[in-house]
Amino acid sequence: MVQASCVATMASIHDAMTIVGLIVATKKLKRSKRHRAIWCKDWLMKREHYSHINLVNELKFAPKDWHNYLRMNEETYLKLLSMVTPLIKKILEAVTKT
């Protein structure tokens, strides 16, 4: 009788361990299947599809993103742009003449 109850106890322990294992495996599957939140900003995802002008126009509405992307404020960017624009125009004119 003692052996029978011992075997029954071992079987119930084995069943309990199997159930716990199934629960853990199921939770791991559910955890790996959950949808991840997208942390990428919209303007950053559009970067590959648009020119820099569209990107700069979008960044004007988010000063922190502007500074994070260009590493300068809008005033500095516009000043720098006004300095290089004549040089770029000269190069473009020279290229289009040939």
DSSP file (Angstrom, degrees, kcal/mol; ACC not computed):
  #  RESIDUE AA STRUCTURE BP1 BP2  ACC     N-H-->O    O-->H-N    N-H-->O    O-->H-N    TCO  KAPPA ALPHA  PHI   PSI    X-CA   Y-CA   Z-CA
    1    1 A M     >        0   0    0      0, 0.0     4,-2.2     0, 0.0     5,-0.2   0.000 360.0 360.0 360.0 -39.6    0.0    0.0    0.0
    2    2 A V  H  >  +     0   0    0      1,-0.2     4,-2.1     2,-0.2     5,-0.2   0.909 360.0  49.9 -63.8 -40.7    2.8    2.4    0.8
    3    3 A Q  H  > S+     0   0    0      1,-0.2     4,-2.5     2,-0.2    -1,-0.2   0.887 108.6  52.6 -65.7 -38.3    4.4    1.8   -2.6
    4    4 A A  H  > S+     0   0    0      2,-0.2     4,-2.3     1,-0.2    -1,-0.2   0.912 111.6  45.0 -65.2 -42.5    1.1    2.4   -4.4
    5    5 A S  H  X S+     0   0    0     -4,-2.2     4,-2.3     2,-0.2    -1,-0.2   0.857 112.8  52.2 -70.5 -33.2    0.5    5.8   -2.6
    6    6 A C  H  X S+     0   0    0     -4,-2.1     4,-2.4    -5,-0.2    -2,-0.2   0.909 111.1  46.6 -66.4 -42.2    4.2    6.7   -3.2
    7    7 A V  H  X S+     0   0    0     -4,-2.5     4,-2.4     2,-0.2    -2,-0.2   0.899 112.5  50.4 -66.3 -40.5    3.8    6.0   -6.9
    8    8 A A  H  X S+     0   0    0     -4,-2.3     4,-2.2     2,-0.2    -2,-0.2   0.898 111.0  49.0 -64.1 -40.1    0.5    7.9   -7.0
    9    9 A T  H  X S+     0   0    0     -4,-2.3     4,-2.3     2,-0.2    -2,-0.2   0.913 111.6  48.7 -65.3 -42.9    2.2   10.9   -5.3
   10   10 A M  H  X S+     0   0    0     -4,-2.4     4,-2.6     1,-0.2    -2,-0.2   0.883 111.0  50.9 -64.5 -38.2    5.1   10.8   -7.8
   11   11 A A  H  X S+     0   0    0     -4,-2.4     4,-2.6     2,-0.2    -1,-0.2   0.905 110.7  48.0 -66.5 -40.3    2.7   10.6  -10.7
   12   12 A S  H  X S+     0   0    0     -4,-2.2     4,-2.4     2,-0.2    -2,-0.2   0.864 111.8  50.2 -69.7 -33.9    0.7   13.6   -9.4
   13   13 A I  H  X S+     0   0    0     -4,-2.3     4,-2.7     2,-0.2    -2,-0.2   0.921 111.3  49.1 -65.9 -43.1    4.0   15.5   -8.9
   14   14 A H  H  X S+     0   0    0     -4,-2.6     4,-2.2     2,-0.2    -2,-0.2   0.916 112.1  48.4 -61.9 -43.0    5.0   14.6  -12.5
   15   15 A D  H  X S+     0   0    0     -4,-2.6     4,-2.4     2,-0.2    -2,-0.2   0.911 111.7  49.7 -62.7 -42.7    1.6   15.8  -13.7
   16   16 A A  H  X S+     0   0    0     -4,-2.4     4,-2.5     1,-0.2    -2,-0.2   0.910 111.0  48.9 -64.0 -42.1    1.9   19.0  -11.8
   17   17 A M  H  X S+     0   0    0     -4,-2.7     4,-2.5     1,-0.2    -1,-0.2   0.879 110.4  51.8 -65.2 -37.4    5.4   19.6  -13.2
   18   18 A T  H  X S+     0   0    0     -4,-2.2     4,-2.3    -5,-0.2    -2,-0.2   0.917 110.4  47.9 -64.1 -43.0    4.1   18.9  -16.7
   19   19 A I  H  X S+     0   0    0     -4,-2.4     4,-2.3     2,-0.2    -2,-0.2   0.921 111.9  49.2 -64.2 -44.1    1.3   21.4  -16.2
   20   20 A V  H  X S+     0   0    0     -4,-2.5     4,-2.5     1,-0.2    -2,-0.2   0.912 110.6  51.5 -61.7 -41.9    3.6   24.1  -14.9
   21   21 A G  H  X S+     0   0    0     -4,-2.5     4,-2.4     1,-0.2    -1,-0.2   0.900 109.8  49.2 -61.6 -41.4    6.0   23.5  -17.8
   22   22 A L  H  X S+     0   0    0     -4,-2.3     4,-2.4     2,-0.2    -1,-0.2   0.893 110.6  50.4 -64.7 -40.2    3.1   23.9  -20.3
   23   23 A I  H  X S+     0   0    0     -4,-2.3     4,-2.4     2,-0.2    -2,-0.2   0.932 112.0  47.0 -64.0 -45.3    2.0   27.1  -18.6
   24   24 A V  H  X S+     0   0    0     -4,-2.5     4,-2.2     1,-0.2    -2,-0.2   0.921 113.2  48.7 -62.7 -44.2    5.6   28.6  -18.7
   25   25 A A  H  X S+     0   0    0     -4,-2.4     4,-2.1     1,-0.2    -1,-0.2   0.899 111.2  50.3 -63.5 -40.5    6.0   27.6  -22.4
   26   26 A T  H  X S+     0   0    0     -4,-2.4     4,-2.4     1,-0.2    -1,-0.2   0.910 110.1  49.9 -64.1 -42.5    2.6   29.1  -23.3
   27   27 A K  H  X S+     0   0    0     -4,-2.4     4,-2.4     1,-0.2    -2,-0.2   0.891 109.5  51.4 -64.5 -38.7    3.5   32.4  -21.5
   28   28 A K  H  X S+     0   0    0     -4,-2.2     4,-2.1     2,-0.2    -1,-0.2   0.903 110.1  49.6 -65.0 -39.9    6.8   32.5  -23.3
   29   29 A L  H  X S+     0   0    0     -4,-2.1     4,-1.5     2,-0.2    -2,-0.2   0.925 111.7  48.0 -63.0 -44.7    5.1   32.0  -26.7
   30   30 A K  H  X S+     0   0    0     -4,-2.4     4,-0.8     1,-0.2    -2,-0.2   0.896 111.2  51.4 -63.2 -39.6    2.6   34.8  -25.9
   31   31 A R  H >< S+     0   0    0     -4,-2.4     3,-0.5     1,-0.2    -1,-0.2   0.894 110.8  47.0 -65.6 -40.3    5.4   37.1  -24.8
   32   32 A S  H 3< S+     0   0    0     -4,-2.1    -1,-0.2     1,-0.2    -2,-0.2   0.749 111.2  52.5 -75.3 -21.9    7.3   36.6  -28.0
   33   33 A K  H 3< S+     0   0    0     -4,-1.5    -1,-0.2    -5,-0.2    -2,-0.2   0.588  82.2 113.5 -88.6 -10.9    4.3   37.0  -30.2
   34   34 A R  S << S-     0   0    0     -4,-0.8     2,-0.3    -3,-0.5    -3,-0.0  -0.266  75.7-105.3 -65.6 150.4    3.2   40.4  -28.8
   35   35 A H        -     0   0    0      1,-0.1     2,-0.3     0, 0.0    -1,-0.1  -0.562  31.5-132.8 -78.3 133.1    3.4   43.3  -31.1
   36   36 A R        -     0   0    0     -2,-0.3     2,-0.2    -3,-0.1    -1,-0.1  -0.595  21.4-112.8 -84.4 145.3    6.2   45.7  -30.4
   37   37 A A        -     0   0    0     -2,-0.3     2,-0.6     1,-0.1    -1,-0.1  -0.548  29.1-119.5 -74.8 142.5    5.6   49.4  -30.2
   38   38 A I        -     0   0    0     -2,-0.2    -1,-0.1     1,-0.2     0, 0.0  -0.747  29.7-179.4 -85.4 120.4    7.2   51.4  -33.0
   39   39 A W        +     0   0    0     -2,-0.6     2,-0.3     2,-0.1    -1,-0.2   0.519  48.6 104.9 -96.7  -6.1    9.6   53.9  -31.5
   40   40 A C  S    S-     0   0    0      1,-0.1     2,-0.1     2,-0.0    -2,-0.1  -0.561  73.0-120.8 -79.5 136.4   10.7   55.4  -34.8
   41   41 A K     >  -     0   0    0     -2,-0.3     4,-1.6     1,-0.1     3,-0.2  -0.381  18.5-118.2 -74.9 154.7    9.3   58.8  -35.6
   42   42 A D  H  > S+     0   0    0      1,-0.2     4,-1.6     2,-0.2     3,-0.2   0.912 113.2  51.7 -59.5 -45.2    7.2   59.4  -38.7
   43   43 A W  H  4 S+     0   0    0      1,-0.2     4,-0.5     2,-0.2    -1,-0.2   0.831 107.3  54.2 -64.8 -30.3    9.6   61.9  -40.3
   44   44 A L  H >4 S+     0   0    0     -3,-0.2     3,-0.5     1,-0.2     4,-0.3   0.859 107.3  49.7 -71.8 -34.8   12.5   59.5  -39.8
   45   45 A M  H >< S+     0   0    0     -4,-1.6     3,-0.5     1,-0.2    -1,-0.2   0.796 109.4  52.5 -72.7 -27.2   10.7   56.7  -41.6
   46   46 A K  G >X S+     0   0    0     -4,-1.6     4,-1.9     1,-0.2     3,-1.4   0.576  83.1  94.0 -81.6  -9.6    9.9   59.1  -44.5
   47   47 A R  G <4 S+     0   0    0     -3,-0.5    -1,-0.2    -4,-0.5    -2,-0.1   0.826  83.3  49.9 -54.4 -37.4   13.6   60.1  -44.8
   48   48 A E  G <4 S+     0   0    0     -3,-0.5    -1,-0.3    -4,-0.3    -2,-0.1   0.720 114.8  43.8 -76.0 -20.6   14.3   57.5  -47.5
   49   49 A H  T <4 S+     0   0    0     -3,-1.4     2,-0.2    -4,-0.2    -2,-0.2   0.718 109.8  53.8 -98.0 -23.8   11.3   58.5  -49.6
   50   50 A Y  S  < S-     0   0    0     -4,-1.9     2,-0.1     1,-0.1     0, 0.0  -0.666  81.6-108.2-112.3 164.5   11.5   62.3  -49.5
   51   51 A S     >  -     0   0    0     -2,-0.2     4,-1.7     1,-0.1     3,-0.2  -0.325  41.1 -99.8 -80.0 172.0   14.1   64.9  -50.3
   52   52 A H  H  > S+     0   0    0      1,-0.2     4,-2.8     2,-0.2     5,-0.2   0.791 119.9  63.4 -65.1 -26.6   15.8   66.9  -47.6
   53   53 A I  H  > S+     0   0    0      2,-0.2     4,-2.2     1,-0.2    -1,-0.2   0.931 104.6  44.9 -65.7 -44.9   13.6   69.8  -48.2
   54   54 A N  H  > S+     0   0    0     -3,-0.2     4,-1.9     2,-0.2    -1,-0.2   0.898 113.8  51.2 -63.6 -39.5   10.4   67.9  -47.2
   55   55 A L  H  X S+     0   0    0     -4,-1.7     4,-2.3     2,-0.2    -2,-0.2   0.926 109.6  48.7 -64.3 -44.9   12.2   66.5  -44.2
   56   56 A V  H  X S+     0   0    0     -4,-2.8     4,-1.2     1,-0.2    -1,-0.2   0.894 109.0  54.0 -63.2 -39.7   13.3   70.0  -43.1
   57   57 A N  H  < S+     0   0    0     -4,-2.2     4,-0.3     1,-0.2    -1,-0.2   0.884 111.0  45.7 -62.5 -37.9    9.8   71.3  -43.5
   58   58 A E  H >< S+     0   0    0     -4,-1.9     3,-1.2     1,-0.2    -2,-0.2   0.873 108.5  56.1 -71.2 -36.6    8.5   68.5  -41.3
   59   59 A L  H >< S+     0   0    0     -4,-2.3     3,-1.7     1,-0.3     7,-0.4   0.724  89.2  76.0 -69.9 -20.2   11.2   69.0  -38.7
   60   60 A K  T 3< S+     0   0    0     -4,-1.2    -1,-0.3     1,-0.3    -2,-0.2   0.795  91.9  55.4 -60.2 -26.9   10.2   72.7  -38.3
   61   61 A F  T <  S+     0   0    0     -3,-1.2    -1,-0.3    -4,-0.3    -2,-0.2   0.547 108.8  48.7 -84.2  -7.0    7.2   71.6  -36.3
   62   62 A A    <>  -     0   0    0     -3,-1.7     4,-2.7    -4,-0.2     3,-0.3  -0.751  63.4-177.8-134.5  87.1    9.4   69.7  -33.8
   63   63 A P  H  > S+     0   0    0      0, 0.0     4,-2.5     0, 0.0     5,-0.2   0.837  84.5  52.7 -57.3 -36.3   12.3   71.8  -32.6
   64   64 A K  H  > S+     0   0    0      2,-0.2     4,-2.2     1,-0.2     5,-0.1   0.923 112.4  44.8 -66.0 -41.6   13.7   69.0  -30.4
   65   65 A D  H  > S+     0   0    0     -3,-0.3     4,-2.5     2,-0.2     5,-0.3   0.883 110.5  56.1 -67.2 -37.9   13.7   66.6  -33.4
   66   66 A W  H  X S+     0   0    0     -4,-2.7     4,-2.9    -7,-0.4     5,-0.4   0.960 111.8  41.6 -56.0 -52.8   15.2   69.3  -35.6
   67   67 A H  H  X S+     0   0    0     -4,-2.5     4,-1.8     1,-0.2    -1,-0.2   0.876 113.7  52.8 -66.6 -37.0   18.1   69.8  -33.2
   68   68 A N  H  < S+     0   0    0     -4,-2.2    -1,-0.2    -5,-0.2    -2,-0.2   0.877 117.2  37.6 -65.6 -37.1   18.6   66.1  -32.7
   69   69 A Y  H  < S+     0   0    0     -4,-2.5    -2,-0.2    -5,-0.1    -3,-0.2   0.919 130.1  27.1 -81.9 -46.5   18.7   65.4  -36.5
   70   70 A L  H  < S-     0   0    0     -4,-2.9    -3,-0.2    -5,-0.3    -2,-0.2   0.613  91.9-135.3 -94.9 -13.3   20.7   68.4  -37.7
   71   71 A R  S  < S+     0   0    0     -4,-1.8     2,-0.3    -5,-0.4    -4,-0.2   0.787  78.4  74.0  61.1  29.7   22.6   69.2  -34.5
   72   72 A M  S    S-     0   0    0     -6,-0.3    -2,-0.2    -5,-0.1    -1,-0.2  -0.968  85.4-101.9-159.6 158.0   21.9   72.9  -34.9
   73   73 A N     >  -     0   0    0     -2,-0.3     4,-2.1     1,-0.1     5,-0.1  -0.293  40.3-102.5 -79.8 172.6   18.9   75.2  -34.4
   74   74 A E  H  > S+     0   0    0      1,-0.2     4,-2.6     2,-0.2     5,-0.2   0.876 119.0  55.6 -65.4 -38.3   16.8   76.5  -37.3
   75   75 A E  H  > S+     0   0    0      1,-0.2     4,-2.1     2,-0.2    -1,-0.2   0.922 109.4  46.2 -61.2 -45.2   18.4   79.9  -37.2
   76   76 A T  H  > S+     0   0    0      2,-0.2     4,-2.6     1,-0.2    -1,-0.2   0.902 111.9  52.2 -64.5 -41.1   21.9   78.5  -37.6
   77   77 A Y  H  X S+     0   0    0     -4,-2.1     4,-2.7     1,-0.2    -2,-0.2   0.932 110.2  47.2 -60.6 -46.7   20.7   76.2  -40.4
   78   78 A L  H  X S+     0   0    0     -4,-2.6     4,-2.3     2,-0.2    -1,-0.2   0.877 112.1  50.6 -65.0 -37.3   19.2   79.0  -42.3
   79   79 A K  H  X S+     0   0    0     -4,-2.1     4,-1.4    -5,-0.2    -1,-0.2   0.937 112.7  46.0 -64.1 -46.4   22.3   81.2  -41.9
   80   80 A L  H  X S+     0   0    0     -4,-2.6     4,-1.9     1,-0.2    -2,-0.2   0.897 111.7  52.4 -62.6 -41.0   24.5   78.3  -43.2
   81   81 A L  H  X S+     0   0    0     -4,-2.7     4,-2.0     1,-0.2    -1,-0.2   0.900 107.3  51.4 -62.6 -41.5   22.1   77.7  -46.0
   82   82 A S  H  < S+     0   0    0     -4,-2.3    -1,-0.2     1,-0.2    -2,-0.2   0.807 109.7  52.0 -66.9 -27.4   22.2   81.3  -47.1
   83   83 A M  H  < S+     0   0    0     -4,-1.4     4,-0.4     1,-0.2    -1,-0.2   0.867 117.3  35.4 -75.4 -36.7   26.0   81.1  -47.1
   84   84 A V  H  X S+     0   0    0     -4,-1.9     4,-2.4     1,-0.2     5,-0.2   0.672  96.7  81.9 -94.0 -17.2   26.3   78.0  -49.3
   85   85 A T  H  X S+     0   0    0     -4,-2.0     4,-2.5     1,-0.2     5,-0.2   0.911  92.0  49.3 -57.0 -46.5   23.4   78.6  -51.7
   86   86 A P  H  > S+     0   0    0      0, 0.0     4,-2.1     0, 0.0    -1,-0.2   0.889 111.7  50.2 -61.1 -36.4   25.3   81.0  -53.9
   87   87 A L  H  > S+     0   0    0     -4,-0.4     4,-2.0     2,-0.2    -2,-0.2   0.907 110.9  48.2 -66.8 -41.0   28.2   78.6  -54.2
   88   88 A I  H  X S+     0   0    0     -4,-2.4     4,-2.6     1,-0.2    -1,-0.2   0.903 109.9  52.4 -66.0 -40.7   25.9   75.7  -55.1
   89   89 A K  H  X S+     0   0    0     -4,-2.5     4,-2.5    -5,-0.2    -1,-0.2   0.902 108.4  51.1 -62.2 -40.7   24.2   77.8  -57.7
   90   90 A K  H  X S+     0   0    0     -4,-2.1     4,-2.2     2,-0.2    -1,-0.2   0.919 111.3  47.4 -62.5 -43.4   27.5   78.7  -59.3
   91   91 A I  H  X S+     0   0    0     -4,-2.0     4,-2.3     1,-0.2    -2,-0.2   0.923 112.4  49.3 -64.5 -43.8   28.5   75.0  -59.4
   92   92 A L  H  X S+     0   0    0     -4,-2.6     4,-2.4     1,-0.2    -2,-0.2   0.894 110.7  50.3 -63.3 -39.9   25.1   74.0  -60.9
   93   93 A E  H  X S+     0   0    0     -4,-2.5     4,-1.4     1,-0.2    -1,-0.2   0.904 111.1  48.9 -64.2 -40.6   25.4   76.8  -63.6
   94   94 A A  H  X S+     0   0    0     -4,-2.2     4,-1.0     1,-0.2    -2,-0.2   0.888 112.8  47.6 -66.6 -38.5   28.9   75.6  -64.5
   95   95 A V  H  < S+     0   0    0     -4,-2.3     3,-0.3     1,-0.2    -2,-0.2   0.898 110.9  50.0 -70.2 -40.7   27.7   72.0  -64.8
   96   96 A T  H  < S+     0   0    0     -4,-2.4    -1,-0.2     1,-0.2    -2,-0.2   0.760 104.0  60.2 -72.8 -23.0   24.7   72.8  -66.9
   97   97 A K  H  <        0   0    0     -4,-1.4    -1,-0.2     1,-0.2    -2,-0.2   0.835 360.0 360.0 -70.8 -32.1   26.7   74.9  -69.3
   98   98 A T     <        0   0    0     -4,-1.0    -1,-0.2    -3,-0.3    -2,-0.2   0.473 360.0 360.0 -85.8 360.0   28.9   71.9  -70.3
